[in-house]
């Protein structure tokens, strides 16, 4: 997926993205969402791929730019 493209996120992915943008760590997100840290890491990798981001900073920038949060 190229940055700026139209992407469909699940409700859980949107929640995870919101928490990432709030600056929470994977461990904090895992506790809040009642998932394991490994599951959160997997969701995070999938979000990076879906949004064409290379790191968390670009993920946050894309989320704000595309009004995903």
C-alpha positions as CSV (number, residue, x, y, z in Angstrom):
1,X,0.0,0.0,0.0
2,X,1.4,3.4,-0.9
3,X,1.2,6.3,1.5
4,X,-1.9,8.4,1.0
5,X,-3.9,5.6,-0.6
6,X,-7.4,4.6,0.6
7,X,-7.1,1.9,3.3
8,X,-9.6,0.1,5.4
9,X,-8.8,-0.5,9.0
10,X,-10.7,-2.8,11.4
11,X,-12.0,-1.2,14.6
12,X,-9.2,-2.9,16.6
13,X,-6.6,-1.5,14.2
14,X,-8.1,1.9,14.6
15,X,-8.0,1.6,18.4
16,X,-4.4,0.4,18.3
17,X,-3.5,3.3,16.0
18,X,-5.1,5.8,18.4
19,X,-3.2,4.4,21.3
20,X,0.1,4.4,19.4
21,X,-0.6,8.1,18.5
22,X,-1.1,8.8,22.2
23,X,2.4,7.5,22.8
24,X,1.7,4.3,24.6
25,X,4.2,1.5,24.5
26,X,3.3,-2.0,23.1
27,X,3.2,-3.3,26.7
28,X,0.8,-0.5,27.8
29,X,-1.4,-1.1,24.8
30,X,-1.4,-4.9,25.5
31,X,-2.7,-4.3,29.0
32,X,-5.3,-1.8,27.9
33,X,-6.6,-4.0,25.0
34,X,-6.3,-7.3,26.9
35,X,-3.9,-8.8,24.4
36,X,-0.4,-10.2,24.6
37,X,2.5,-8.0,23.7
38,X,3.2,-10.4,20.8
39,X,-0.3,-9.8,19.4
40,X,0.2,-6.0,19.7
41,X,3.5,-6.3,17.9
42,X,1.8,-8.3,15.1
43,X,-1.0,-5.7,14.8
44,X,1.7,-3.0,14.7
45,X,3.6,-4.7,11.9
46,X,0.3,-5.1,9.9
47,X,-0.5,-1.4,10.4
48,X,3.0,-0.4,9.2
49,X,2.5,-2.6,6.1
50,X,-1.1,-1.5,5.4
51,X,-0.3,2.2,5.7
52,X,3.1,2.0,3.9
53,X,4.9,3.4,7.0
54,X,8.5,2.6,7.7
55,X,8.5,3.3,11.4
56,X,6.2,4.6,14.2
57,X,6.8,8.2,13.5
58,X,5.7,7.9,9.9
59,X,2.8,5.8,11.0
60,X,1.6,8.6,13.3
61,X,2.2,11.2,10.5
62,X,0.1,9.2,8.0
63,X,-2.7,8.6,10.6
64,X,-3.0,12.3,11.2
65,X,-2.7,13.3,7.6
66,X,-5.3,10.7,6.4
67,X,-7.5,11.5,9.5
68,X,-7.5,7.9,10.6
69,X,-7.7,8.8,14.2
